[in-house]
């Protein structure tokens, strides 16, 4: 049996419902967790089916399951209740020791009818996710680029020094990756849109458009006056346009 330091043993023996264990890499967190789970099963008779063990990676969940089985096999060698322990070990093989997304996926599939989704729902890989995101991005940019005025606005604001679509795409993808992890991201986007409407950058761009429109109108007026039989004294629109 492994000898634990006091703080580790306190964690193992604690009956508190909520515990936070914070320690550096290699300090024995997983070992303490294995011992605590084994104690719950063997000493407190907690059914393995009622436990949920969640990790961040598939590798960590596999290691947790394997080490728990090793721990129980050691107990099996010195136990008089071998049949009972063998049942527990079999139960560990299918117990809820999983990643966060793996557990969520299984829960969704189990209660799909409550959520109104297909029972065949699956979690795509990161590579597949990136493929579909880039595909959607290219299609959206293509559709948007059919309207030159709209695509020029995007490039002017987000195109960077090179003024190209690559800069626009990078900003959109970067924003998506950050926003998608925010709770209620739809509300966040709507709020951001409202704030951006009043931003200095947007205001400056709109001002440029207004000035361009005024210049265009002014040139038309100036041309009309030059070609007209009427004249307006001291009305030099060329000078006015140059000052705008």
MODELLER restraints for C-alpha pairs under 7 A, 6 or more apart:
rsr = mdl.restraints
at = mdl.atoms
rsr.add(forms.Gaussian(group=physical.xy_distance, feature=features.Distance(at['CA:8:A'], at['CA:32:A']), mean=6.50, stdev=0.5))
rsr.add(forms.Gaussian(group=physical.xy_distance, feature=features.Distance(at['CA:12:A'], at['CA:32:A']), mean=6.61, stdev=0.5))
rsr.add(forms.Gaussian(group=physical.xy_distance, feature=features.Distance(at['CA:12:A'], at['CA:35:A']), mean=6.73, stdev=0.5))
rsr.add(forms.Gaussian(group=physical.xy_distance, feature=features.Distance(at['CA:12:A'], at['CA:36:A']), mean=4.79, stdev=0.5))
rsr.add(forms.Gaussian(group=physical.xy_distance, feature=features.Distance(at['CA:34:A'], at['CA:68:A']), mean=5.79, stdev=0.5))
rsr.add(forms.Gaussian(group=physical.xy_distance, feature=features.Distance(at['CA:40:A'], at['CA:46:A']), mean=5.47, stdev=0.5))
rsr.add(forms.Gaussian(group=physical.xy_distance, feature=features.Distance(at['CA:41:A'], at['CA:47:A']), mean=6.22, stdev=0.5))
rsr.add(forms.Gaussian(group=physical.xy_distance, feature=features.Distance(at['CA:41:A'], at['CA:48:A']), mean=6.50, stdev=0.5))
rsr.add(forms.Gaussian(group=physical.xy_distance, feature=features.Distance(at['CA:48:A'], at['CA:91:A']), mean=6.60, stdev=0.5))
rsr.add(forms.Gaussian(group=physical.xy_distance, feature=features.Distance(at['CA:48:A'], at['CA:92:A']), mean=6.66, stdev=0.5))
rsr.add(forms.Gaussian(group=physical.xy_distance, feature=features.Distance(at['CA:48:A'], at['CA:95:A']), mean=6.57, stdev=0.5))
rsr.add(forms.Gaussian(group=physical.xy_distance, feature=features.Distance(at['CA:49:A'], at['CA:95:A']), mean=6.01, stdev=0.5))
rsr.add(forms.Gaussian(group=physical.xy_distance, feature=features.Distance(at['CA:51:A'], at['CA:96:A']), mean=6.79, stdev=0.5))
rsr.add(forms.Gaussian(group=physical.xy_distance, feature=features.Distance(at['CA:52:A'], at['CA:96:A']), mean=5.15, stdev=0.5))
rsr.add(forms.Gaussian(group=physical.xy_distance, feature=features.Distance(at['CA:52:A'], at['CA:97:A']), mean=6.22, stdev=0.5))
rsr.add(forms.Gaussian(group=physical.xy_distance, feature=features.Distance(at['CA:53:A'], at['CA:96:A']), mean=6.12, stdev=0.5))
rsr.add(forms.Gaussian(group=physical.xy_distance, feature=features.Distance(at['CA:53:A'], at['CA:97:A']), mean=4.59, stdev=0.5))
rsr.add(forms.Gaussian(group=physical.xy_distance, feature=features.Distance(at['CA:53:A'], at['CA:98:A']), mean=6.43, stdev=0.5))
rsr.add(forms.Gaussian(group=physical.xy_distance, feature=features.Distance(at['CA:54:A'], at['CA:97:A']), mean=5.87, stdev=0.5))
rsr.add(forms.Gaussian(group=physical.xy_distance, feature=features.Distance(at['CA:54:A'], at['CA:98:A']), mean=5.17, stdev=0.5))
rsr.add(forms.Gaussian(group=physical.xy_distance, feature=features.Distance(at['CA:54:A'], at['CA:99:A']), mean=5.35, stdev=0.5))
rsr.add(forms.Gaussian(group=physical.xy_distance, feature=features.Distance(at['CA:54:A'], at['CA:100:A']), mean=5.87, stdev=0.5))
rsr.add(forms.Gaussian(group=physical.xy_distance, feature=features.Distance(at['CA:55:A'], at['CA:61:A']), mean=5.78, stdev=0.5))
rsr.add(forms.Gaussian(group=physical.xy_distance, feature=features.Distance(at['CA:55:A'], at['CA:98:A']), mean=6.18, stdev=0.5))
rsr.add(forms.Gaussian(group=physical.xy_distance, feature=features.Distance(at['CA:55:A'], at['CA:99:A']), mean=4.77, stdev=0.5))
rsr.add(forms.Gaussian(group=physical.xy_distance, feature=features.Distance(at['CA:55:A'], at['CA:100:A']), mean=6.31, stdev=0.5))
rsr.add(forms.Gaussian(group=physical.xy_distance, feature=features.Distance(at['CA:56:A'], at['CA:99:A']), mean=5.29, stdev=0.5))
rsr.add(forms.Gaussian(group=physical.xy_distance, feature=features.Distance(at['CA:56:A'], at['CA:100:A']), mean=6.19, stdev=0.5))
rsr.add(forms.Gaussian(group=physical.xy_distance, feature=features.Distance(at['CA:57:A'], at['CA:99:A']), mean=5.67, stdev=0.5))
rsr.add(forms.Gaussian(group=physical.xy_distance, feature=features.Distance(at['CA:58:A'], at['CA:99:A']), mean=5.96, stdev=0.5))
rsr.add(forms.Gaussian(group=physical.xy_distance, feature=features.Distance(at['CA:61:A'], at['CA:97:A']), mean=5.94, stdev=0.5))
rsr.add(forms.Gaussian(group=physical.xy_distance, feature=features.Distance(at['CA:61:A'], at['CA:98:A']), mean=5.33, stdev=0.5))
rsr.add(forms.Gaussian(group=physical.xy_distance, feature=features.Distance(at['CA:61:A'], at['CA:99:A']), mean=6.39, stdev=0.5))
rsr.add(forms.Gaussian(group=physical.xy_distance, feature=features.Distance(at['CA:65:A'], at['CA:92:A']), mean=6.95, stdev=0.5))
rsr.add(forms.Gaussian(group=physical.xy_distance, feature=features.Distance(at['CA:65:A'], at['CA:97:A']), mean=6.66, stdev=0.5))
rsr.add(forms.Gaussian(group=physical.xy_distance, feature=features.Distance(at['CA:69:A'], at['CA:89:A']), mean=6.08, stdev=0.5))
rsr.add(forms.Gaussian(group=physical.xy_distance, feature=features.Distance(at['CA:69:A'], at['CA:92:A']), mean=6.99, stdev=0.5))
rsr.add(forms.Gaussian(group=physical.xy_distance, feature=features.Distance(at['CA:72:A'], at['CA:89:A']), mean=6.76, stdev=0.5))
rsr.add(forms.Gaussian(group=physical.xy_distance, feature=features.Distance(at['CA:76:A'], at['CA:82:A']), mean=5.94, stdev=0.5))
rsr.add(forms.Gaussian(group=physical.xy_distance, feature=features.Distance(at['CA:76:A'], at['CA:85:A']), mean=6.33, stdev=0.5))
rsr.add(forms.Gaussian(group=physical.xy_distance, feature=features.Distance(at['CA:105:A'], at['CA:123:A']), mean=6.90, stdev=0.5))
rsr.add(forms.Gaussian(group=physical.xy_distance, feature=features.Distance(at['CA:109:A'], at['CA:119:A']), mean=5.30, stdev=0.5))
rsr.add(forms.Gaussian(group=physical.xy_distance, feature=features.Distance(at['CA:109:A'], at['CA:121:A']), mean=6.82, stdev=0.5))
rsr.add(forms.Gaussian(group=physical.xy_distance, feature=features.Distance(at['CA:112:A'], at['CA:118:A']), mean=6.35, stdev=0.5))
rsr.add(forms.Gaussian(group=physical.xy_distance, feature=features.Distance(at['CA:112:A'], at['CA:119:A']), mean=5.57, stdev=0.5))
rsr.add(forms.Gaussian(group=physical.xy_distance, feature=features.Distance(at['CA:144:A'], at['CA:150:A']), mean=6.91, stdev=0.5))
rsr.add(forms.Gaussian(group=physical.xy_distance, feature=features.Distance(at['CA:144:A'], at['CA:151:A']), mean=6.25, stdev=0.5))
rsr.add(forms.Gaussian(group=physical.xy_distance, feature=features.Distance(at['CA:145:A'], at['CA:151:A']), mean=5.14, stdev=0.5))
rsr.add(forms.Gaussian(group=physical.xy_distance, feature=features.Distance(at['CA:154:A'], at['CA:168:A']), mean=6.95, stdev=0.5))
rsr.add(forms.Gaussian(group=physical.xy_distance, feature=features.Distance(at['CA:155:A'], at['CA:163:A']), mean=5.59, stdev=0.5))
rsr.add(forms.Gaussian(group=physical.xy_distance, feature=features.Distance(at['CA:155:A'], at['CA:164:A']), mean=6.07, stdev=0.5))
rsr.add(forms.Gaussian(group=physical.xy_distance, feature=features.Distance(at['CA:155:A'], at['CA:165:A']), mean=6.40, stdev=0.5))
rsr.add(forms.Gaussian(group=physical.xy_distance, feature=features.Distance(at['CA:155:A'], at['CA:168:A']), mean=6.62, stdev=0.5))
rsr.add(forms.Gaussian(group=physical.xy_distance, feature=features.Distance(at['CA:156:A'], at['CA:163:A']), mean=6.63, stdev=0.5))
rsr.add(forms.Gaussian(group=physical.xy_distance, feature=features.Distance(at['CA:158:A'], at['CA:167:A']), mean=6.52, stdev=0.5))
rsr.add(forms.Gaussian(group=physical.xy_distance, feature=features.Distance(at['CA:158:A'], at['CA:168:A']), mean=5.30, stdev=0.5))
rsr.add(forms.Gaussian(group=physical.xy_distance, feature=features.Distance(at['CA:159:A'], at['CA:165:A']), mean=6.13, stdev=0.5))
rsr.add(forms.Gaussian(group=physical.xy_distance, feature=features.Distance(at['CA:159:A'], at['CA:167:A']), mean=4.83, stdev=0.5))
rsr.add(forms.Gaussian(group=physical.xy_distance, feature=features.Distance(at['CA:159:A'], at['CA:168:A']), mean=5.25, stdev=0.5))
rsr.add(forms.Gaussian(group=physical.xy_distance, feature=features.Distance(at['CA:160:A'], at['CA:167:A']), mean=6.07, stdev=0.5))
rsr.add(forms.Gaussian(group=physical.xy_distance, feature=features.Distance(at['CA:179:A'], at['CA:185:A']), mean=6.04, stdev=0.5))
rsr.add(forms.Gaussian(group=physical.xy_distance, feature=features.Distance(at['CA:215:A'], at['CA:241:A']), mean=5.94, stdev=0.5))
rsr.add(forms.Gaussian(group=physical.xy_distance, feature=features.Distance(at['CA:218:A'], at['CA:237:A']), mean=6.77, stdev=0.5))
rsr.add(forms.Gaussian(group=physical.xy_distance, feature=features.Distance(at['CA:218:A'], at['CA:241:A']), mean=6.81, stdev=0.5))
rsr.add(forms.Gaussian(group=physical.xy_distance, feature=features.Distance(at['CA:222:A'], at['CA:237:A']), mean=5.83, stdev=0.5))
rsr.add(forms.Gaussian(group=physical.xy_distance, feature=features.Distance(at['CA:225:A'], at['CA:231:A']), mean=6.54, stdev=0.5))
